[in-house]
């Protein structure tokens, strides 16, 4: 089977994480999105779902697994949320009292850890070569189901109670369910996403160039136009000019295979491997975009 090199470039941005999340049952946390007070966040990897407390906003910074909440009340406050494998809370309490290294020179130690049911919590003190000013306070808590969720809250002394209570609220009101590894694009409808989209490709270098435009219509048909100049005329010469046919897509989660079948006899179908990586669309390993088609209506 022959295939044409396709490099689809942006015409108009037509994809956002919300399109994917709308197809899922729960609002899985995605990198870079801001979550406001009252919004639910869900991490299937740790079986954890909770609601952002009033007076806070949260975000999962890209390329990190630590969720961060910042106070919106005008006073300093940060809450770091992260997951880990399940551990006995009595054992974890002992570890906390001995101290947990957060860098080569600084460790955090729990002062008087307490356990209430599935919850461990304590005021925390920093020790090491550099510690925060004395008017800073820290609080840590862990709640365990099939996995454990830990919150580390940092604040000024005057608002330490408010910040620590917000951290506890996040854990105490959380729902702990079965922890499982899932594809954030589980159930994503690639057929719906690609329907009525324009894909454009361009290959150019000294001595030749090729431009490909493909409109994928919701009725399953497509129309394409391929122009070639210079030495590119000899590259798959049978694929040129205006062509029509049918398109199909097979998918599973974040990956899909797009197949273009031409009406013209003798032209073998073209296949393109599509994938979302960190919310970005890739085709045959290259960063790509899709835009709304004006020729499918």
N, C-alpha and C positions, 0 to 999 in steps of 0.2 A: 504494500500500500504506500503510495506516495503521499507526501505532506508538504505543504507550503510553509516556509518560515513566517510566522505571524508575530509582529510586535505591535500590540494594541496600545495606542497613546491616548491621553486625555483630550476630550473635546469639551465636556462639561461634567463636573463631578456629580455622580448619580448614586453613590453608595455611602451609607452611614451605618454605624453599629446598631442604631435603633431599628433598622430594617430587619436585621437578624433577630434581635432580642424580642421583637414583637411576635415572632413565630414560636418563641419558647414559652413554657408555662411560668417560669420565674425569671426575675430580673438578675441574671447572672452578672457578676461584677466583670467589667471590661476595662482595660487600661485606658487612662486618659480622660474618662468621663467623670464629670462632677456630679456627686449625689448630694441633694439638699435634705434638710431636716424633714423627717416624715417619709422619706423614700426607703423602700426595702432594698437590701443588698443580699446576694445569695452566692455562696461558694460551694458548689457540689463536691469539690475535691475534699473539703472538710465537713460536709454535711451541715453547714452553718448558714442560717438566715436570720437577719435582724433588721431593725429600723434605725436610721440615723437619728440620734437624739435631737431635741429642740436646742437651737443655739449652736449647731455644728454643721459643717459640710465635710464630705469625704471624697477621696480620690485614690485610685490605685495608680501610682506613677508607673510609666512604661518601664519595662525591663526590671521589675521588682515584684516580690510577692508580699510586700508589707503594705497594708492598706493604711492610709493616713487621714485622720480627722483633725480639722482646725476649728478653733472657736470663732464664732461670728458675733460674739457679745462685746467686742472691743477690748477684752483683756486677753493676755497670752494664755494659750492652752493648746496642747497637742496630744493626740492619742494615737499610738501605733498599734495596729491589729495584725496578728500573724498566727498561722496555724502550725501544728506539729503533730507527730504521731502520738497516740494515746499513751499516757504514763500515769502511774499511781500517784495520787495527789500527796500522800504522805512522803513518798520518795522525792517528789518535786519540791515539797516544802523544805526538806533537808538540803537539797541542792541550792535552793534560794538562800538559805541561811549561810551556807558556805561561801556563796558569791558566784555570780555568773559573769564571765568575761565578755565585755562588749567591744573591747579593743585590746591591744597588747599592753596597755598601761592602765586601763580603767575597768573596774568591775562593779556590779550592782549587787547589793546585799539586802535581803528582806529583814526588817527589824523585828516584827512580831507577826509572822504569818498565821492566818486562821483558815480553817476549813469548815465550810457549811454545805453539807450535801455534796454536790458535784462541783463546788466552787472553792477555789483557793485565792486568798487575797492578802495584801500586805502593803504597808508603807515601805518605800525602798530608799536606801542611801547609797550614794556613789563613793567609791574609794579608789585612789590611784594618784598618778603624778599630776593629773589635771582634773579637777572637778568643778562643777558649775558653782556659781556664787551661793552663799548660804541661804539666800531668800528664795531659791528654787526648791520645789518639792517634786517627788516622784512617787507613783503608785502603780502597783502591778496586780493583775488578777488573771486567773486561768479557770476556764470551765471545760469539762471533758464529757464527750459523748463517745462515739466511735473514734473520734479524733479530738484534739484539744485546741482551743482558741485562747490565745493570750493577748491581753491589752496592757500596754505600758503608757501611763499618762504622765505628762510633764507640765508643770504650771508654776506660777509665782505663789509665794506663801499665802497671800491674801485671797486667792481664788482656788486654793488647793482642794477644798471640800467640794466645790461645784464641779471641778474637773474630774475628781475621783468618783463622784456619784454618777456623772455622765458615763464614765467608763464602765461602772458596775451596771448601770441601766442597760447599756448595749449588750452585756453578757446575760444578765438575768432575764431580759425579755426575749432573748434569742430562742429560736427553734433549732434543735439538734436532730438531724436525721441521718440516714445512711450515707456514709462518705463514699464517694466514687469518682473515678477519673472520667470526665466526659469531654467531648468536643463542644466548645462554645457554640459551634454551628450545627449542633445536633438538630435534625429536622429542617434545616435550611432548604428552601425551595429554589433551587438553581433555575428551573424552568421559568418560574415567575420572574426571577431577578433578571434573566437574560432577554426575556420577551420585550419586543419593541425597543431594543437597544442598538446603537450604532457602534461598531468596532472599527478602528482604523489602524493600519499598519504602514510603517515606512522603513525602508532600508535604503541607505544612500552612502556612497563613497566615491572616490575619484574614479571616473570612467563609467559610472552607471548608477541607476536608482530604480526602486520599485515602490509603488504606492498601492495599498489595498484598502478598500472600504467595503464593509459587510454590514448589511442591515438584517438583524434577526427579528422576524415578526412573530407576533403571538399566535398566528394561525399555523405555525410550523414551517412557513416558507422563508427563504432568504433571497436577497439580491446582492450581488457583489460587482465591483468594478476594479479591475487590476490593470495598472499602466506600468510599462517597463521601458527604460531607456538605456542606451549604451550596452555594455556587456551583459546587463541583466536580461536582455532579450533572449539570451541563450539559456537562462535558468528556468527550467520547467516551462518551455515556450508554449505548451498547450494550455496553460492557465493564464489567460489574458483577456482583456476587453470586458464586456458585460456578460455576467453569468447568473443563472438562477438555480434554485434547487430547494431541498428540504434540510432542516437542521434538527438534530436531536441532542439531548444531553443526558448522560448517566452520572449520578452523583452519590456520594456518601459523606455527610458532614461537610467539612471544609474543602473537600476535593471533588472535582468533576471532570468529565471528559466530554468535550464538545465535538460533534461530528457533523461535517458539511457534506451532503451528498448532492452532486450536480446533475442537472437535467441533461446536459450535453453528453452524448455517448462517448465512451473512451476515457472520461476523466475519473480518476480514482478518488474516493472520498478523502477529505482532509480531517485530521484529528488534532485537537489542541487540549493540552492538559491545563486545567484551571485550578487555582488554590487560593484560599485566604490565609495569610500569615500575619498575625498581629493586626487584624482588621484591614489589611491591605490586600488587594487583588493581584495575583501573579498568573501569568500565562506562559507556559513553557519556561518557567524559572525567572521570568523578567517581570518587573513591576508594571502593572497595567491598570487601566480604568475602563469604565463603560459609560456611555452617554445616551440620552434619549434620541431615538430615531425619528426623523421627520418624514420618512418614506414608508411607514407602515400603517398609515391612517387614510 
